[in-house]
Amino acid sequence: MSQEKLALISQVDRSYISEIEHAKSSVTADKMEQIARALGVDPSELSLPRNGSIALIEKTRLSAKPLAKINCIETGTELGLLYQWENGETQVALYELT
């Protein structure tokens, strides 16, 4: 079934279904129920391992590695870090200033 068809039947946004499929977003219980109903299965079946692989809906824990320090141009004070996640996305983490 295509993402578009599943989105239409389940009344869940197609982009959200894509994010769930690619482990970029966690699924809420309500949305899992909607998707399960559209597929004609019990919601618990969506998080069971299938043929030795992890199910579509199960959360995947990613790790990140620091790429660079973020420093103040004027003072040189370290303000935070730039991270790259395993999925290629980047994230800025700024320190709390006191």
Secondary structure, 3 states (H helix, E strand, C coil): CCHHHHHHHHCCCHHHHHHHHCCCCCCCHHHHHHHHHHHCCCHHHHHCCECCECCCCCCCCCCEEEEEEEECCCCCCEEEEEEEECCCCEEEEECCCC
